[in-house]
Amino acid sequence: METIISWEIFLLTKYVFLSMKKNLFFLFALICSMSLFTACSDDDDDKKEAVAGTYTGTITVTDEAGTPIGDPLTGQKITIVDAGKDRINLELKDFKFGTVPVGDLEIKNVAVNDKGEVNGSASQVPIMNGVLQADITVSGTVKDKKANLLIDVSAPLTPGTDPIKMKVTFIGAR
């Protein structure tokens, strides 16, 4: 009889041990699978950081009808700065329209999505050392270290006159 009880205890112990081993395996598998679904809250910041930087490229200026105004300007720089959640600032320093120094153009709080599409506008942006003001709209894409932007500028040639509309196209890379 003692042999039968010890055999039963052996089988019971083996069953409990195997069950625990199986439970530990499932617990380990659960922990591993949960790590696959963990998301980082700063993924969006990484995308914007990938967009931020100074882009060097060519600017082409056309009138409203698409007629080129002057020759394309090479070696121009646009700086993109992170401005918070889903927002960037665009800065075009020392911009010249032909031989006329326009000055700095800055468009703040431009929306950017996870596809790199940008869209924003600014009103009454001071140009030509504050003598004139322009309304500016920007659209396009910035991704894979390349920028393709259309900047619509509406500004008077002299104070008090009707504004003219120009399209400024920037194609460049970081």
C-alpha positions, 0 to 999 in steps of 0.5 A: 500500500505504501508503494501505491501512495508514493506512486500517487504522490509522485504522479501528483507532484509531477502533474503540479510541477508540469502545470506550474511550468506551463503557467510560468511559460504562459506568463512569460509569453504574456509579458513578452507579447505585451512589450510588443504593444507598448507605444512611446509617447514621444514618437510624434516628437521624433517625426518633428525632429526629423523635419526640423533643420536648415534646408538649402535649395532653389527659390523660384518667384512667379507672379499670380499668372505663373510668369517667372520674376527674375532668375531662380535663386540658388543656395537659399536657406529655409530653417524649420524649427519645432514649435510644439505639438504638430506645429513648426515655424518656418524662417526665410532669412534675408530674402531678396525679391530680385535685387530688392531686399525683402528681409526675413519672412517668418511663418509661425505655428504652421501645421505639420502632420505625420506625412510631412505635409505642412499648411499654415498662414500668417497675416501682416508679416513685416517686410522691408524693415517693417515698411510694408506688411505681407500676408503669407500662406505656406503649403507643401511637404517636408519629409525624408530630409527634402522640402518642397514648399509653395509660399504665397505672398501678397504684399503692396509694392509701396505703402498704400497701394493694392497688394501684388500676389507672388508665388515663391517655390522652394525646393531643397534638402537638409 
